[in-house]
């Protein structure tokens, strides 16, 4: 099973786990299995149209899936998938 790393802001939707191990042939399969198991997580990762939100980045090992085959990127049991939401904000000015 591939390991999916869950970022701190999303852990509240996966029983406070920092990672989840699931089976799937592609990143899309893994994300479908993840959001099927933890349905509250779905709205944080996907739009109402079912598209991965633009501020959610997914990496297989250290490779951004946007530069691979997106959600069709193949995964193996030895892969680590990271969910990395973009963070905006901070202090404006000084």
Secondary structure as the mmCIF struct_conf table of DSSP 4:
data_model
#
loop_
_struct_conf.conf_type_id
_struct_conf.id
_struct_conf.beg_label_comp_id
_struct_conf.beg_label_asym_id
_struct_conf.beg_label_seq_id
_struct_conf.end_label_comp_id
_struct_conf.end_label_asym_id
_struct_conf.end_label_seq_id
STRN STRN1 UNK A 2 UNK A 5
HELX_RH_3T_P HELX_RH_3T_P1 UNK A 8 UNK A 13
TURN_TY1_P TURN_TY1_P1 UNK A 14 UNK A 16
BEND BEND1 UNK A 18 UNK A 18
STRN STRN2 UNK A 19 UNK A 22
BEND BEND2 UNK A 25 UNK A 25
STRN STRN3 UNK A 26 UNK A 26
HELX_RH_AL_P HELX_RH_AL_P1 UNK A 27 UNK A 37
BEND BEND3 UNK A 38 UNK A 38
HELX_RH_3T_P HELX_RH_3T_P2 UNK A 39 UNK A 41
HELX_RH_AL_P HELX_RH_AL_P2 UNK A 42 UNK A 45
STRN STRN4 UNK A 46 UNK A 46
TURN_TY1_P TURN_TY1_P2 UNK A 48 UNK A 49
BEND BEND4 UNK A 50 UNK A 50
HELX_LH_PP_P HELX_LH_PP_P1 UNK A 51 UNK A 51
STRN STRN5 UNK A 52 UNK A 52
HELX_LH_PP_P HELX_LH_PP_P2 UNK A 53 UNK A 53
TURN_TY1_P TURN_TY1_P3 UNK A 54 UNK A 55
STRN STRN6 UNK A 56 UNK A 60
TURN_TY1_P TURN_TY1_P4 UNK A 61 UNK A 62
STRN STRN7 UNK A 63 UNK A 64
HELX_RH_3T_P HELX_RH_3T_P3 UNK A 65 UNK A 67
TURN_TY1_P TURN_TY1_P5 UNK A 68 UNK A 69
HELX_RH_3T_P HELX_RH_3T_P4 UNK A 70 UNK A 72
STRN STRN8 UNK A 74 UNK A 74
TURN_TY1_P TURN_TY1_P6 UNK A 77 UNK A 78
STRN STRN9 UNK A 80 UNK A 85
#
